[in-house]
């Protein structure tokens, strides 16, 4: 007997392209018989959203996005082309994730965070260890964090609120709030609140109270 697919509920004013798949049957998880998406969603072709996902209002996806099961995502989430959100993540309100990113299982992203293209997030401290599945955990990315292009963030790392991480960095350790950090491994080199603009358009690009 064919297993019934997840029940999909979607708010008013949503638009789904031909070629998107909402409610893909997950092979794992205890509560994957539903998909809840709020009003005003725009879901583009090639997007696959698994069963067991709850997403708030005004979701925007690019093409060929994958959102796995057991994810909880807030309002105004935007995710660009060819990005994958693996299962068991929690994502806040007004989060933006650009193209070609990968978010590993059990990652937490707080409100207003941004990831530039090519960000990779890991969750396995000891790949290949027989116990690795029991201790997997992605990083915790704080409110308003801005992550540059091609940054890699390792498991268990906690990134404090409003940090700015320069392109190409590898984040191996916790970063305190308001850190300007870059390098491999990433090191704190300043305070975001003290950055000045070099273009002349504004005095301070990050007007953080």
Secondary structure, 3 states (H helix, E strand, C coil): CCCCCCEEEECCCCEECCCCEEEECCCCCCCCCEEEECCCCEECCCCEEECCEEECCCCEECCCCEECCCEEECCCCEECCCCEECCCCEECCCCEECCCCEECCCCEECCCCEECCCCEECCCCCCCCCCHHHHCCCCEECCCCEECCCCEECCCCEECCCCEECCCCEECCCECCCEEEECECCEEEEEHHHCCCCCCCCCCCCCCC
